[in-house]
Structure formats: structure tokens, C-alpha cells
Amino acid sequence: MATIEMLQNELIRDVLNINDINILKKIRNFLRKEEHETAEQPVVSEDEVPYMSKAEILANFDQACKELKLNLEGKLEFKTAEELLDEL
């Protein structure tokens, strides 16, 4: 869901920077039209690429380093490749 929220925030910032009333009216009409169409027919998008912010990437990397350190100290045991394949 973070991806959707980030995209929404980015879109809101873009719209707030528009100073042309005609463009804003077109966007409003387009969104209202899309809202009615999607309510009638749900659309599933498989083309959406997951997006992570720099902060999320760094947080995940930091977590991975902490887990690796715990593993090296013998305080955390990783799954074997066989266990991972068995989950699939």
C-alpha cells in the first residue's frame, strides 16, 4: 500500500502546481469519468512496478545487516535454500 500512497501524494503535488483552470477542469472531468467507469468494471493492473523510496531501501538494508550480524553471532538462524523452495 505504500506504493499507492506515494503515487497519490506525488499526483496531489503535481495537481497543486497547476495554475491553468482549464487543465484543472479537464483533470476533474477525467477523474470523475474514470471513477464511474471503474465502479462498473474493476480493472486489475499487472503492469504496476513496485516503487520503494530511498528511505525504505535504506531501512530494509539496515534490517538485513542487523539480521546478518545476529546470524554471525549465532543468535539468529537463517532458513536453508531447501526450506525456502519447500515454501513455494
N, CA, C and O atoms as CSV, one atom per row, in Angstrom:
chain,resi,resn,atom,element,x,y,z
A,1,MET,N,N,0.800,-1.205,0.000
A,1,MET,CA,C,0.000,0.000,0.000
A,1,MET,C,C,0.838,1.261,0.000
A,1,MET,O,O,0.374,2.320,-0.422
A,2,ALA,N,N,2.060,1.153,0.467
A,2,ALA,CA,C,2.917,2.323,0.475
A,2,ALA,C,C,3.096,2.870,-0.932
A,2,ALA,O,O,3.211,4.080,-1.125
A,3,THR,N,N,3.119,1.999,-1.889
A,3,THR,CA,C,3.292,2.430,-3.265
A,3,THR,C,C,2.119,3.292,-3.705
A,3,THR,O,O,2.321,4.331,-4.335
A,4,ILE,N,N,0.917,2.887,-3.390
A,4,ILE,CA,C,-0.275,3.652,-3.778
A,4,ILE,C,C,-0.266,5.011,-3.091
A,4,ILE,O,O,-0.545,6.031,-3.720
A,5,GLU,N,N,0.052,5.023,-1.808
A,5,GLU,CA,C,0.067,6.283,-1.068
A,5,GLU,C,C,1.113,7.240,-1.626
A,5,GLU,O,O,0.861,8.440,-1.726
A,6,MET,N,N,2.268,6.729,-1.984
A,6,MET,CA,C,3.319,7.579,-2.536
A,6,MET,C,C,2.897,8.139,-3.891
A,6,MET,O,O,3.145,9.309,-4.185
A,7,LEU,N,N,2.266,7.315,-4.710
A,7,LEU,CA,C,1.798,7.774,-6.016
A,7,LEU,C,C,0.712,8.826,-5.847
A,7,LEU,O,O,0.690,9.820,-6.573
A,8,GLN,N,N,-0.193,8.609,-4.887
A,8,GLN,CA,C,-1.247,9.593,-4.629
A,8,GLN,C,C,-0.638,10.919,-4.196
A,8,GLN,O,O,-1.054,11.974,-4.675
A,9,ASN,N,N,0.333,10.882,-3.305
A,9,ASN,CA,C,0.974,12.119,-2.841
A,9,ASN,C,C,1.680,12.839,-3.978
A,9,ASN,O,O,1.622,14.065,-4.074
A,10,GLU,N,N,2.341,12.084,-4.833
A,10,GLU,CA,C,3.031,12.680,-5.970
A,10,GLU,C,C,2.027,13.345,-6.915
A,10,GLU,O,O,2.267,14.448,-7.405
A,11,LEU,N,N,0.907,12.670,-7.167
A,11,LEU,CA,C,-0.121,13.227,-8.039
A,11,LEU,C,C,-0.730,14.489,-7.440
A,11,LEU,O,O,-0.981,15.463,-8.151
A,12,ILE,N,N,-0.965,14.470,-6.136
A,12,ILE,CA,C,-1.523,15.649,-5.462
A,12,ILE,C,C,-0.577,16.830,-5.602
A,12,ILE,O,O,-1.016,17.946,-5.881
A,13,ARG,N,N,0.723,16.597,-5.410
A,13,ARG,CA,C,1.697,17.684,-5.566
A,13,ARG,C,C,1.679,18.232,-6.988
A,13,ARG,O,O,1.734,19.445,-7.190
A,14,ASP,N,N,1.601,17.336,-7.978
A,14,ASP,CA,C,1.565,17.776,-9.375
A,14,ASP,C,C,0.341,18.633,-9.652
A,14,ASP,O,O,0.436,19.668,-10.311
A,15,VAL,N,N,-0.811,18.199,-9.148
A,15,VAL,CA,C,-2.052,18.941,-9.390
A,15,VAL,C,C,-2.003,20.294,-8.684
A,15,VAL,O,O,-2.475,21.290,-9.232
A,16,LEU,N,N,-1.445,20.343,-7.493
A,16,LEU,CA,C,-1.366,21.609,-6.770
A,16,LEU,C,C,-0.483,22.634,-7.480
A,16,LEU,O,O,-0.636,23.838,-7.271
A,17,ASN,N,N,0.428,22.168,-8.309
A,17,ASN,CA,C,1.315,23.078,-9.037
A,17,ASN,C,C,0.723,23.584,-10.347
A,17,ASN,O,O,1.341,24.407,-11.023
A,18,ILE,N,N,-0.462,23.107,-10.716
A,18,ILE,CA,C,-1.098,23.548,-11.962
A,18,ILE,C,C,-1.833,24.855,-11.706
A,18,ILE,O,O,-2.624,24.959,-10.768
A,19,ASN,N,N,-1.567,25.854,-12.545
A,19,ASN,CA,C,-2.191,27.167,-12.387
A,19,ASN,C,C,-3.155,27.496,-13.520
A,19,ASN,O,O,-3.615,28.634,-13.616
A,20,ASP,N,N,-3.467,26.546,-14.367
A,20,ASP,CA,C,-4.368,26.751,-15.503
A,20,ASP,C,C,-5.725,26.126,-15.178
A,20,ASP,O,O,-5.834,24.913,-14.998
A,21,ILE,N,N,-6.745,26.962,-15.107
A,21,ILE,CA,C,-8.085,26.498,-14.732
A,21,ILE,C,C,-8.631,25.471,-15.712
A,21,ILE,O,O,-9.336,24.547,-15.305
A,22,ASN,N,N,-8.321,25.615,-16.991
A,22,ASN,CA,C,-8.824,24.678,-17.995
A,22,ASN,C,C,-8.231,23.284,-17.799
A,22,ASN,O,O,-8.932,22.282,-17.939
A,23,ILE,N,N,-6.962,23.223,-17.479
A,23,ILE,CA,C,-6.327,21.924,-17.243
A,23,ILE,C,C,-6.906,21.281,-15.995
A,23,ILE,O,O,-7.152,20.075,-15.973
A,24,LEU,N,N,-7.123,22.077,-14.957
A,24,LEU,CA,C,-7.707,21.539,-13.726
A,24,LEU,C,C,-9.120,20.993,-13.969
A,24,LEU,O,O,-9.484,19.949,-13.427
A,25,LYS,N,N,-9.909,21.696,-14.778
A,25,LYS,CA,C,-11.256,21.219,-15.104
A,25,LYS,C,C,-11.198,19.910,-15.883
A,25,LYS,O,O,-12.001,19.006,-15.650
A,26,LYS,N,N,-10.228,19.810,-16.825
A,26,LYS,CA,C,-10.074,18.570,-17.592
A,26,LYS,C,C,-9.694,17.410,-16.683
A,26,LYS,O,O,-10.212,16.303,-16.832
A,27,ILE,N,N,-8.802,17.660,-15.753
A,27,ILE,CA,C,-8.397,16.607,-14.804
A,27,ILE,C,C,-9.586,16.169,-13.967
A,27,ILE,O,O,-9.816,14.975,-13.777
A,28,ARG,N,N,-10.352,17.156,-13.461
A,28,ARG,CA,C,-11.521,16.825,-12.647
A,28,ARG,C,C,-12.528,15.991,-13.438
A,28,ARG,O,O,-13.048,14.997,-12.931
A,29,ASN,N,N,-12.799,16.391,-14.672
A,29,ASN,CA,C,-13.738,15.645,-15.503
A,29,ASN,C,C,-13.223,14.241,-15.801
A,29,ASN,O,O,-13.985,13.273,-15.779
A,30,PHE,N,N,-11.939,14.139,-16.075
A,30,PHE,CA,C,-11.343,12.827,-16.347
A,30,PHE,C,C,-11.460,11.918,-15.135
A,30,PHE,O,O,-11.842,10.755,-15.264
A,31,LEU,N,N,-11.133,12.439,-13.957
A,31,LEU,CA,C,-11.195,11.629,-12.743
A,31,LEU,C,C,-12.620,11.193,-12.425
A,31,LEU,O,O,-12.843,10.056,-12.010
A,32,ARG,N,N,-13.570,12.079,-12.614
A,32,ARG,CA,C,-14.967,11.713,-12.363
A,32,ARG,C,C,-15.447,10.666,-13.349
A,32,ARG,O,O,-16.193,9.757,-12.985
A,33,LYS,N,N,-15.018,10.793,-14.607
A,33,LYS,CA,C,-15.383,9.804,-15.622
A,33,LYS,C,C,-14.766,8.452,-15.276
A,33,LYS,O,O,-15.441,7.427,-15.357
A,34,GLU,N,N,-13.488,8.440,-14.892
A,34,GLU,CA,C,-12.802,7.199,-14.525
A,34,GLU,C,C,-13.446,6.560,-13.300
A,34,GLU,O,O,-13.559,5.337,-13.215
A,35,GLU,N,N,-13.866,7.395,-12.353
A,35,GLU,CA,C,-14.481,6.890,-11.129
A,35,GLU,C,C,-15.756,6.110,-11.444
A,35,GLU,O,O,-16.010,5.059,-10.856
A,36,HIS,N,N,-16.554,6.630,-12.376
A,36,HIS,CA,C,-17.790,5.949,-12.754
A,36,HIS,C,C,-17.510,4.673,-13.537
A,36,HIS,O,O,-18.198,3.668,-13.353
A,37,GLU,N,N,-16.510,4.705,-14.404
A,37,GLU,CA,C,-16.186,3.528,-15.211
A,37,GLU,C,C,-15.603,2.409,-14.366
A,37,GLU,O,O,-15.934,1.241,-14.574
A,38,THR,N,N,-14.744,2.745,-13.419
A,38,THR,CA,C,-14.132,1.704,-12.586
A,38,THR,C,C,-15.126,1.132,-11.592
A,38,THR,O,O,-14.988,-0.014,-11.166
A,39,ALA,N,N,-16.119,1.911,-11.221
A,39,ALA,CA,C,-17.149,1.397,-10.327
A,39,ALA,C,C,-17.959,0.313,-11.034
A,39,ALA,O,O,-18.426,-0.637,-10.405
A,40,GLU,N,N,-18.120,0.466,-12.338
A,40,GLU,CA,C,-18.867,-0.516,-13.112
A,40,GLU,C,C,-18.032,-1.751,-13.438
A,40,GLU,O,O,-18.544,-2.871,-13.452
A,41,GLN,N,N,-16.757,-1.541,-13.696
A,41,GLN,CA,C,-15.902,-2.624,-14.167
A,41,GLN,C,C,-14.542,-2.552,-13.481
A,41,GLN,O,O,-13.719,-1.709,-13.838
A,42,PRO,N,N,-14.290,-3.426,-12.497
A,42,PRO,CA,C,-12.987,-3.382,-11.820
A,42,PRO,C,C,-11.855,-3.745,-12.779
A,42,PRO,O,O,-11.975,-4.672,-13.580
A,43,VAL,N,N,-10.764,-3.003,-12.682
A,43,VAL,CA,C,-9.614,-3.221,-13.547
A,43,VAL,C,C,-8.430,-3.633,-12.680
A,43,VAL,O,O,-8.142,-3.001,-11.664
A,44,VAL,N,N,-7.755,-4.690,-13.090
A,44,VAL,CA,C,-6.569,-5.149,-12.378
A,44,VAL,C,C,-5.357,-4.822,-13.231
A,44,VAL,O,O,-5.266,-5.234,-14.388
A,45,SER,N,N,-4.436,-4.083,-12.654
A,45,SER,CA,C,-3.239,-3.694,-13.387
A,45,SER,C,C,-2.066,-4.556,-12.941
A,45,SER,O,O,-1.679,-4.538,-11.772
A,46,GLU,N,N,-1.511,-5.304,-13.870
A,46,GLU,CA,C,-0.356,-6.130,-13.560
A,46,GLU,C,C,0.931,-5.452,-13.977
A,46,GLU,O,O,2.018,-5.969,-13.719
A,47,ASP,N,N,0.822,-4.295,-14.620
A,47,ASP,CA,C,1.997,-3.594,-15.113
A,47,ASP,C,C,2.623,-2.686,-14.060
A,47,ASP,O,O,3.703,-2.139,-14.284
A,48,GLU,N,N,1.965,-2.518,-12.921
A,48,GLU,CA,C,2.462,-1.622,-11.900
A,48,GLU,C,C,3.762,-2.164,-11.319
A,48,GLU,O,O,3.831,-3.309,-10.874
A,49,VAL,N,N,4.773,-1.333,-11.332
A,49,VAL,CA,C,6.076,-1.723,-10.810
A,49,VAL,C,C,6.171,-1.245,-9.365
A,49,VAL,O,O,5.940,-0.067,-9.091
A,50,PRO,N,N,6.504,-2.131,-8.446
A,50,PRO,CA,C,6.632,-1.682,-7.055
A,50,PRO,C,C,7.714,-0.614,-6.937
A,50,PRO,O,O,8.787,-0.741,-7.527
A,51,TYR,N,N,7.435,0.410,-6.193
A,51,TYR,CA,C,8.367,1.510,-6.032
A,51,TYR,C,C,8.694,1.660,-4.563
A,51,TYR,O,O,7.802,1.701,-3.715
A,52,MET,N,N,9.975,1.742,-4.270
A,52,MET,CA,C,10.402,1.951,-2.894
A,52,MET,C,C,11.182,3.259,-2.842
A,52,MET,O,O,11.991,3.554,-3.721
A,53,SER,N,N,10.925,4.024,-1.808
A,53,SER,CA,C,11.665,5.271,-1.639
A,53,SER,C,C,13.078,4.952,-1.149
A,53,SER,O,O,13.367,3.833,-0.725
A,54,LYS,N,N,13.939,5.947,-1.217
A,54,LYS,CA,C,15.310,5.768,-0.748
A,54,LYS,C,C,15.312,5.398,0.735
A,54,LYS,O,O,16.103,4.559,1.165
A,55,ALA,N,N,14.437,6.016,1.508
A,55,ALA,CA,C,14.362,5.733,2.938
A,55,ALA,C,C,13.955,4.277,3.188
A,55,ALA,O,O,14.500,3.623,4.077
A,56,GLU,N,N,12.997,3.772,2.403
A,56,GLU,CA,C,12.571,2.380,2.555
A,56,GLU,C,C,13.690,1.408,2.192
A,56,GLU,O,O,13.890,0.398,2.866
A,57,ILE,N,N,14.412,1.721,1.127
A,57,ILE,CA,C,15.525,0.865,0.709
A,57,ILE,C,C,16.593,0.832,1.793
A,57,ILE,O,O,17.100,-0.234,2.142
A,58,LEU,N,N,16.931,2.006,2.324
A,58,LEU,CA,C,17.947,2.066,3.366
A,58,LEU,C,C,17.494,1.359,4.639
A,58,LEU,O,O,18.300,0.706,5.301
A,59,ALA,N,N,16.218,1.480,4.987
A,59,ALA,CA,C,15.695,0.796,6.170
A,59,ALA,C,C,15.755,-0.715,5.985
A,59,ALA,O,O,16.130,-1.439,6.907
A,60,ASN,N,N,15.387,-1.194,4.804
A,60,ASN,CA,C,15.456,-2.632,4.533
A,60,ASN,C,C,16.893,-3.128,4.557
A,60,ASN,O,O,17.165,-4.216,5.065
A,61,PHE,N,N,17.815,-2.340,4.012
A,61,PHE,CA,C,19.229,-2.710,4.014
A,61,PHE,C,C,19.763,-2.755,5.444
A,61,PHE,O,O,20.513,-3.661,5.809
A,62,ASP,N,N,19.370,-1.769,6.247
A,62,ASP,CA,C,19.786,-1.730,7.651
A,62,ASP,C,C,19.273,-2.966,8.397
A,62,ASP,O,O,20.005,-3.571,9.180
A,63,GLN,N,N,18.019,-3.332,8.151
A,63,GLN,CA,C,17.435,-4.517,8.790
A,63,GLN,C,C,18.182,-5.780,8.361
A,63,GLN,O,O,18.448,-6.653,9.187
A,64,ALA,N,N,18.518,-5.880,7.089
A,64,ALA,CA,C,19.256,-7.042,6.579
A,64,ALA,C,C,20.629,-7.141,7.234
A,64,ALA,O,O,21.074,-8.233,7.587
A,65,CYS,N,N,21.297,-6.006,7.397
A,65,CYS,CA,C,22.618,-6.010,8.045
A,65,CYS,C,C,22.518,-6.452,9.497
A,65,CYS,O,O,23.368,-7.200,9.980
A,66,LYS,N,N,21.477,-5.992,10.200
A,66,LYS,CA,C,21.274,-6.397,11.597
A,66,LYS,C,C,21.026,-7.897,11.697
A,66,LYS,O,O,21.562,-8.567,12.580
A,67,GLU,N,N,20.206,-8.420,10.778
A,67,GLU,CA,C,19.933,-9.857,10.790
A,67,GLU,C,C,21.188,-10.664,10.470
A,67,GLU,O,O,21.419,-11.716,11.065
A,68,LEU,N,N,21.991,-10.180,9.539
A,68,LEU,CA,C,23.240,-10.859,9.204
A,68,LEU,C,C,24.178,-10.868,10.403
A,68,LEU,O,O,24.816,-11.882,10.686
A,69,LYS,N,N,24.265,-9.751,11.105
A,69,LYS,CA,C,25.119,-9.676,12.294
A,69,LYS,C,C,24.644,-10.673,13.353
A,69,LYS,O,O,25.453,-11.373,13.961
A,70,LEU,N,N,23.332,-10.731,13.568
A,70,LEU,CA,C,22.794,-11.691,14.540
A,70,LEU,C,C,23.094,-13.129,14.122
A,70,LEU,O,O,23.383,-13.976,14.967
A,71,ASN,N,N,23.027,-13.400,12.829
A,71,ASN,CA,C,23.334,-14.739,12.323
A,71,ASN,C,C,24.793,-15.082,12.571
A,71,ASN,O,O,25.115,-16.193,12.995
A,72,LEU,N,N,25.667,-14.135,12.309
A,72,LEU,CA,C,27.103,-14.372,12.511
A,72,LEU,C,C,27.434,-14.571,13.988
A,72,LEU,O,O,28.379,-15.287,14.319
A,73,GLU,N,N,26.663,-13.942,14.879
A,73,GLU,CA,C,26.858,-14.109,16.314
A,73,GLU,C,C,26.186,-15.376,16.837
A,73,GLU,O,O,26.331,-15.713,18.012
A,74,GLY,N,N,25.458,-16.074,15.982
A,74,GLY,CA,C,24.776,-17.305,16.379
A,74,GLY,C,C,23.455,-17.075,17.094
A,74,GLY,O,O,22.920,-18.001,17.703
A,75,LYS,N,N,22.918,-15.864,17.034
A,75,LYS,CA,C,21.671,-15.530,17.727
A,75,LYS,C,C,20.446,-15.662,16.827
A,75,LYS,O,O,19.315,-15.626,17.311
A,76,LEU,N,N,20.664,-15.812,15.530
A,76,LEU,CA,C,19.565,-15.933,14.578
A,76,LEU,C,C,19.952,-16.960,13.532
A,76,LEU,O,O,21.058,-16.933,12.993
A,77,GLU,N,N,19.032,-17.862,13.253
A,77,GLU,CA,C,19.319,-18.905,12.264
A,77,GLU,C,C,18.512,-18.639,10.998
A,77,GLU,O,O,17.296,-18.454,11.052
A,78,PHE,N,N,19.200,-18.621,9.859
A,78,PHE,CA,C,18.538,-18.413,8.579
A,78,PHE,C,C,17.933,-19.718,8.081
A,78,PHE,O,O,18.347,-20.803,8.487
A,79,LYS,N,N,16.941,-19.597,7.189
A,79,LYS,CA,C,16.370,-20.771,6.527
A,79,LYS,C,C,17.343,-21.252,5.461
A,79,LYS,O,O,18.081,-20.461,4.874
A,80,THR,N,N,17.334,-22.549,5.219
A,80,THR,CA,C,18.158,-23.101,4.153
A,80,THR,C,C,17.442,-22.893,2.816
A,80,THR,O,O,16.247,-22.597,2.779
A,81,ALA,N,N,18.184,-23.049,1.730
A,81,ALA,CA,C,17.588,-22.912,0.403
A,81,ALA,C,C,16.488,-23.941,0.191
A,81,ALA,O,O,15.478,-23.657,-0.452
A,82,GLU,N,N,16.689,-25.135,0.733
A,82,GLU,CA,C,15.643,-26.184,0.619
A,82,GLU,C,C,14.368,-25.761,1.322
A,82,GLU,O,O,13.274,-25.978,0.801
A,83,GLU,N,N,14.492,-25.159,2.502
A,83,GLU,CA,C,13.302,-24.709,3.229
A,83,GLU,C,C,12.561,-23.621,2.445
A,83,GLU,O,O,11.330,-23.602,2.411
A,84,LEU,N,N,13.310,-22.729,1.825
A,84,LEU,CA,C,12.675,-21.688,1.013
A,84,LEU,C,C,11.946,-22.280,-0.185
A,84,LEU,O,O,10.831,-21.868,-0.505
A,85,LEU,N,N,12.586,-23.264,-0.857
A,85,LEU,CA,C,11.951,-23.899,-2.006
A,85,LEU,C,C,10.721,-24.700,-1.595
A,85,LEU,O,O,9.742,-24.764,-2.338
A,86,ASP,N,N,10.769,-25.305,-0.422
A,86,ASP,CA,C,9.616,-26.069,0.061
A,86,ASP,C,C,8.399,-25.172,0.298
A,86,ASP,O,O,7.257,-25.613,0.160
A,87,GLU,N,N,8.652,-23.915,0.655
A,87,GLU,CA,C,7.541,-22.972,0.881
A,87,GLU,C,C,6.810,-22.642,-0.414
A,87,GLU,O,O,5.628,-22.299,-0.403
A,88,LEU,N,N,7.525,-22.748,-1.526
A,88,LEU,CA,C,6.902,-22.444,-2.821
A,88,LEU,C,C,6.001,-23.578,-3.194
A,88,LEU,O,O,5.368,-23.542,-4.250
